[in-house]
């Protein structure tokens, strides 16, 4: 089943946002309504078994990462709409069904139809569209399951697949603390170096640090060094979620203890090995490290990135080290920071030079408390949509009519979430009566 019309609760929410935008920001409302409706009408497929499949957009597959971000803003409505909550619960069930098929895969087919990158040299099967191992692919489904519970009280998503999937996630994270013992390898026959791993598919050599290894970034581009710091930050956060859920809801103290111990090891690894210094000599978070002293000073557009650390719940936006990192990454010291005639922001190795991403701009807005800065970014995003009233993957800072991906649901919903954030409407990270840590 697909949505043939917008649910009444969503329509009312869109009307509320339109009223809040008023005449002054009518362009925000126009883009918000187009994007907010687009995701439901074009990407969501309800299956008869109660699960939900989400297209990423113009690619006929479901990414574990993207699908979470695509529905996250709907959580504020799902509090009052049981059917919407059920749709999101169905997505969590589908995500963990896939994780149990293969926790190393990042994108899956709707059916076992053999579509996707079946010629890659790795352990493919007919369910898998792509098998690029990325830490965040395992973090996002846990985040969605947790936030659904916190916002709606739903526990329907905590089924047997969820429990088994969490066990697999812990096993993979633990295995990849020492990548030399990992069964994972990945080689693609390609001229694009970002799409394959060096060293016969094992990636650049690393030594143990306490952090967990990732083959690829959230951009689906290969890591230069194996310890991707923002993804390890995300792992720390969701391991905290696992520890809480298996203490209070699922009541498995052994698994809760295992998650808690792993969380502390990764967090220690970040603090001891995941830092470097910028050109001014100030300590900042590195983007990637290898445990042997090599580090990258950069940020990528795709979330989790370093800019997103407060959004993920890893650190306060007021933290001095975060602020030093942020200033560095929003400057020319970041090789993927571009500034041109129409815009400035963070791009990616995944798109051409001078292309910046609406996802990165939205995240820049959601990690500052400066209302005027949020407003500046929203004005920029609506002015650079190429006349489509939707967000794209990336656009040229000197010509916004030049962009990649006509249809990119993740970017659409990140824009929507920033609009909501501007009006102080946010997804809750704790339940009524609880206090945020």
JOCOR-V324230 format. One record per run of one state. SS is the DSSP state (a for helix, b for strand, c for the rest). FROM is the first residue (numbers start at 1). LEN is the number of residues. Records with the same first field share a line. If there is no record, write none. Layout:
SS=FROM-LEN + FROM-LEN
This chain:
c=1-1 + 3-5 + 22-4 + 47-5 + 55-2 + 58-4 + 73-2 + 79-3 + 102-5 + 109-12 + 122-6 + 131-4 + 153-7 + 182-5 + 188-5 + 196-2 + 202-14 + 217-5 + 223-4 + 249-4 + 274-1 + 278-5 + 286-2 + 290-5 + 297-9 + 313-7 + 330-7 + 340-4 + 348-7 + 357-1 + 367-4 + 384-10 + 397-2 + 405-3 + 423-15
b=2-1 + 44-3 + 52-3 + 57-1 + 62-2 + 107-2 + 121-1 + 128-3 + 187-1 + 216-1 + 222-1 + 227-2 + 275-3 + 283-3 + 288-2 + 295-2 + 337-3 + 344-4 + 355-2 + 394-3 + 399-6 + 408-1
a=8-14 + 26-18 + 64-9 + 75-4 + 82-20 + 135-18 + 160-22 + 193-3 + 198-4 + 229-20 + 253-21 + 306-7 + 320-10 + 358-9 + 371-13 + 409-14
